[in-house]
Amino acid sequence: MSLSQSQKADRFRALHQGPGAFVIPNPWDAGSARILAGLGFAALATSSGAFAGTLGRRDGRVRREEALGHARALVGAVDLPVSADLENGFGHAASFAAETVRLAAEAGLVGCSIEDATGDKDRPLYDIAEATERIAASAAAARSLDFAFTLTARSENFLRGNPDLNDTIARLQAYEKAGADVLMAPGLPDLDAVRAVCAAFTKPYNFMAGIKGKSFTRAELAAAGVRRISLATSLYRAAMGALIAAATEVRDNGTFDYVDRAMTTPELNQYMEG
């Protein structure tokens, strides 16, 4: 029997209470969502970069209606809580970010993230006051819903040319006070930084794995205080890497050895809807 959106939301909230840290992988389409659900993961999240790749675009080149349509496809594919990477909410005004949260709920999502990156290379980050106002408006929209929608606030400092740990912590603390349920700062350089961030507030912290040299074990992250681990585009990149390797073998060698390593159609079909 399918879970209601409210039931999924409650299950998603409960996952953040520990003990330890749970992994929330990032599918890029309905098929990969069904595979990850079949492998036993308890919740899923979209990746803006992975979805953009399926459209032949780079991250940051997806429109809001496209992102929400993608979210609806994943929600419809699995009976699991699904959260979404909704970038900066697809608009600068705090009210626009709040409207994105409401639309996310209408799409069947039980959570989403809103980041403090502007999308403008000349001004890559909102200042802390404006960023906090945007999170406050998003949190108010989430609280207006009739179920426990989980809002994640992201500080993009380490991905946007401002690797300042103190400023990152100050931003996350402000977002916590503004009503965010989960905090996130992609690209932290080491476990010491992770520990410092996790110790700076009381709300759960999401660590983004998937960066070479900056992806630690689940046990290490849990010991540092992390509650949720997302995988960003890394699963999509792994799949595309396998595609490139197989196609390169065919092009350069005229051989098809990759077929012996590939999953068979019956093996794949066991994850798909009949």
Sequence and secondary structure as in RCSB ss.txt:
>XXXX:A:sequence
MSLSQSQKADRFRALHQGPGAFVIPNPWDAGSARILAGLGFAALATSSGAFAGTLGRRDGRVRREEALGHARALV
GAVDLPVSADLENGFGHAASFAAETVRLAAEAGLVGCSIEDATGDKDRPLYDIAEATERIAASAAAARSLDFAFT
LTARSENFLRGNPDLNDTIARLQAYEKAGADVLMAPGLPDLDAVRAVCAAFTKPYNFMAGIKGKSFTRAELAAAG
VRRISLATSLYRAAMGALIAAATEVRDNGTFDYVDRAMTTPELNQYMEG
>XXXX:A:secstr
    HHHHHHHHHHHTT SS EEE   SSHHHHHHHHHTT S EE  HHHHHHHTT  TT   HHHHHHHHHHHH
HH SS EEEE TT SSSSHHHHHHHHHHHHHTT SEEEEESEEEETTEEE  HHHHHHHHHHHHHHHHTSSS  E
EEEE  GGGTT   HHHHHHHHHHHHHTT SEEE TT  SHHHHHHHHTT SS EEEE  STTS   HHHHHHHT
  EEE TTHHHHHHHHHHHHHHHHHHHH   THHHHS  HHHHHTTS  
